[in-house]
Amino acid sequence: MQQPAEPTPDPTPSGNIEVVVHAAPKFWPFMGVGAAVGIIIALISAYTGPESPDFSRGSVAGFLAVGFAFAGVLLAGIVFLIVDRVTLKRGRRATAVPTGEPEHH
């Protein structure tokens, strides 16, 4: 017999369910900002660093932009997870009152 991965909360006799309410951050804005910051840093380092005799500044900026954007997205993902955990800990308990017919019988 299989057990559910996460037990469902037992409703109180009145049918109310206790839940945790917290303000969750949005994932994609974090990733976009991380990529943008990485690209900006790549452009700054490409145009302020020494010029390469083999590559133009534009191609160096493109190469660096890809790597720095990837690093920015990784760092933004870590920051997102930290912010999500902090907001979850600051969440408050509330009582949810079901309305209408239950979906599962």
C-alpha positions as CSV (number, residue, x, y, z in Angstrom):
1,M,0.0,0.0,0.0
2,Q,1.4,3.4,-1.0
3,Q,1.5,6.2,1.5
4,P,1.1,9.9,0.3
5,A,4.4,11.8,0.2
6,E,2.9,14.5,2.3
7,P,0.0,13.8,4.6
8,T,-3.0,16.0,4.0
9,P,-4.2,18.0,7.0
10,D,-7.3,16.6,8.7
11,P,-10.1,19.2,8.6
12,T,-11.6,20.3,11.9
13,P,-15.1,19.1,12.6
14,S,-16.4,22.4,11.1
15,G,-14.6,21.7,7.9
16,N,-12.0,24.5,8.3
17,I,-8.4,23.9,7.5
18,E,-5.4,25.5,9.1
19,V,-2.9,26.9,6.6
20,V,0.3,29.1,6.6
21,V,0.0,32.4,4.7
22,H,3.1,34.1,3.5
23,A,4.2,36.5,0.7
24,A,6.1,34.3,-1.7
25,P,8.6,36.1,-4.1
26,K,8.2,35.7,-7.8
27,F,10.7,33.5,-9.5
28,W,11.2,35.0,-12.9
29,P,11.9,38.6,-11.8
30,F,14.7,37.3,-9.7
31,M,16.2,35.4,-12.6
32,G,15.8,38.3,-15.0
33,V,17.5,40.7,-12.6
34,G,20.3,38.2,-12.1
35,A,20.9,37.9,-15.8
36,A,20.7,41.6,-16.3
37,V,23.2,42.3,-13.6
38,G,25.5,39.7,-15.1
39,I,25.3,41.2,-18.5
40,I,26.0,44.7,-17.2
41,I,29.1,43.5,-15.3
42,A,30.2,41.7,-18.5
43,L,29.9,44.9,-20.5
44,I,31.7,47.0,-17.9
45,S,34.6,44.5,-17.7
46,A,34.8,44.1,-21.6
47,Y,35.0,47.8,-22.3
48,T,37.2,48.8,-19.3
49,G,39.7,46.0,-19.5
50,P,42.7,45.8,-21.8
51,E,41.9,45.4,-25.5
52,S,42.8,42.0,-27.1
53,P,44.6,42.0,-30.4
54,D,42.8,38.7,-31.4
55,F,39.2,39.7,-30.6
56,S,37.1,42.8,-30.8
57,R,35.6,44.4,-27.7
58,G,32.1,43.4,-28.9
59,S,33.0,39.7,-29.2
60,V,34.7,39.8,-25.8
61,A,31.6,41.4,-24.4
62,G,29.4,38.7,-26.0
63,F,31.4,35.9,-24.6
64,L,31.6,37.5,-21.1
65,A,27.8,38.3,-21.2
66,V,26.9,34.6,-21.7
67,G,29.1,33.5,-18.8
68,F,28.3,36.3,-16.4
69,A,24.5,36.1,-17.2
70,F,24.6,32.4,-16.3
71,A,26.5,33.2,-13.1
72,G,24.0,35.9,-12.3
73,V,21.1,33.6,-12.8
74,L,22.7,31.0,-10.5
75,L,23.3,33.6,-7.8
76,A,19.8,35.0,-8.2
77,G,18.4,31.5,-7.7
78,I,20.2,31.2,-4.5
79,V,19.0,34.6,-3.3
80,F,15.4,33.6,-4.3
81,L,15.6,30.4,-2.2
82,I,16.9,32.4,0.8
83,V,14.2,35.0,0.5
84,D,11.5,32.4,0.0
85,R,12.6,30.6,3.2
86,V,12.7,33.8,5.2
87,T,9.2,34.8,4.1
88,L,7.9,31.3,4.8
89,K,9.3,31.5,8.4
90,R,7.6,34.9,8.8
91,G,4.3,33.5,7.5
92,R,1.3,33.5,9.8
93,R,-1.3,30.8,10.5
94,A,-4.8,31.3,9.2
95,T,-8.0,29.2,8.9
96,A,-9.2,28.4,5.5
97,V,-13.0,28.0,5.2
98,P,-14.0,25.7,2.3
99,T,-16.7,27.0,0.0
100,G,-18.9,24.9,-2.3
101,E,-18.6,21.2,-2.9
102,P,-15.4,19.3,-2.1
103,E,-13.3,18.3,-5.1
104,H,-12.3,15.0,-3.7
105,H,-14.7,12.6,-2.1
